[in-house]
Amino acid sequence: MTDQKKELLRVENLKKYFYTPGGVLHAVDDINFTLNKGETLGVVGESGCGKSTMGRTILRLHDHTDGKVYFEGKNIFEYNKHQMKDLRKDMQIIFQDPFASLNPRATVSEAIAEPLLVQKLYSKRDKEGVEKRVSELMDLVGLAKRLTNSYPHELDGGRRQRIGIARALALRPKFIVCDEPVSALDVSIQAQILNLMQDLQDELGLTYLFITHDLSVVKHFSNDILVMYLGQMVEKAPAELLFQNPQHPYTKALLSAIPVPDPDYPIQRIPLKGEITSPIDPPKGCRFAKRCPYADARCTGQDIPLRETQPGHFVACSHVE
């Protein structure tokens, strides 16, 4: 049998709008991608581009405005609340802020045990079974047993994030949305958490949607990278290809901003000038046009479709040629 990639998640024309007194905020606008089992899709873009909203909408933590999300071939937007509760075992999230996502009154063991009890994998009477599973999860994420009865405020950021990862893994999920899981941590702790997540992916066959600002991290952590700008996907490509040959002007500007730890290394920064297009009732056309040095009449008045310029490399730009 050939080693064929198996699709786990497919997102079609996903939209999430927020209706405000000032107009309609287009937070996520017509996103399309597929994600294969055991792979990682990195999602990058500046703050406010809709990365986290997209991740939460895929998990149905936000109600969608339009579009479909297929998980293992089934459209989960058609699921009722009982089906969604069962699906939570397969789809989990690691939040950005490990402290805000934990109950300050729950000990480490109580926090990790909570999803096991909510999903009724164990009964409250089965204390021995719960303790054994909690112990396994603590070993898996590298938490010392002496921390079992500690509270979140007594731990550093790295240990709190390990609790968040243990909670996400408790139900043995297939897919995890990682919403900037290391951005609140020190650099040395970031490396530990990222190495842990990669080891867990290899060991458990996990599939990640990895949302981050750190382009240097996403290059080494992802199979494919999706670049977002004001709710839209402007480029998507395999990680190495995106870094070797970025084609959208916004992607080029993002990559030029990556710090290089060598003051003598020649690098050409691409500063972005101009006014940012409002995401509230945006006009048709490229939303990056006001900041793009190549923009002309072709970039306004009509939506810019994604085009496959080479196998697996998609770009939404009128000037990509």
Salt bridges, closest charged atoms under 4 A:
GLU7 OE2 - ARG10 NH1 2.63
GLU12 OE2 - ARG10 NE 2.85
ASP29 OD2 - HIS26 ND1 2.89
ASP29 OD2 - ARG287 NH2 2.45
GLU39 OE2 - LYS5 NZ 3.34
GLU46 OE2 - ARG291 NH1 3.42
GLU72 OE2 - LYS174 NZ 2.73
GLU114 OE1 - ARG167 NH1 3.10
GLU136 OE1 - ARG133 NH1 3.29
ASP139 OD1 - LYS145 NZ 2.24
ASP156 OD2 - ARG159 NH1 2.96
ASP179 OD2 - ARG56 NH2 3.74
GLU180 OE1 - HIS213 ND1 2.89
ASP224 OD2 - LYS236 NZ 3.68
GLU235 OE2 - HIS313 NE2 2.53
ASP296 OD2 - ARG298 NE 3.66
ASP296 OD1 - HIS319 NE2 3.32
GLU321 OE2 - ARG298 NH1 3.53
GLU321 OE1 - ARG307 NH2 3.53
